[in-house]
């Protein structure tokens, strides 16, 4: 069975309908939840996947990329299309995952005032891994059992959130390789009050490498504010010059 297409955000693996075990948030990128091997033609002996799976996957990926690059209109259209496809199944757990993905993209871009209201309305129907992930996005301290339910890329950062050492949190963030996973983790640290200049720098680097204008503007703005408050005027000025290039 092929691993399929790689998406840039954290992982949620599909379990069988009605199954909500610990593997629901697993090794695969988020919304590979909707790609069964048959959908990619990898399992010839199995029937083709329903159209809604491929449609919802494609729309969620387009929506995420459009949002991160600052194309709000396209992002809204694709999110609506993804939710409509998932809604055709009547499965509230899948709709909850879609809203969780949207919330993660918003958190990565420091749209922290938006929260995860749409997910929260579906929390009772979401699996335990999704509930733990939502709590993590909110910057809440998780139990060891909840940390174990998170995607592997987020576990070290989530564990660091349980302690007061901001340096340990930044060190855990530095080893998160996937750019969107790093931005999500950085936002979780910020919400928990454990982010600092190193967090901002790591987030800026991740967004810059991908050309994601929305999170890059947000994190550069924060970096400039923090640097100025600390009296580091060269860093603050450099961040603002970069902002002038991105958004004159």
Buried (B, 14 or more C-beta within 10 A) or exposed (E): EEEBBEBBBBBBBBBEEEEBEEBBBBEBBBBBBBBBBBBBEBBEEEEEBBEBBBBBBBBBBBBBBBBBBBBEEBBEBBBEBBBEBBBEBEBBBBBBBBBBBBBBBBBBBBBBEEBBEBBBEBBEEBBBBBBBBBBBBBBBBBEEEBBBBBBBBBBBBBBBBEEEEBEBBBBBBBEBEBBBBBBBBBBBBBBBEBBBBBBBBBBBBBBBEBEBBBBBBBBBBBBBBBBBEEEBEEBBEBBBEBBEEBEE
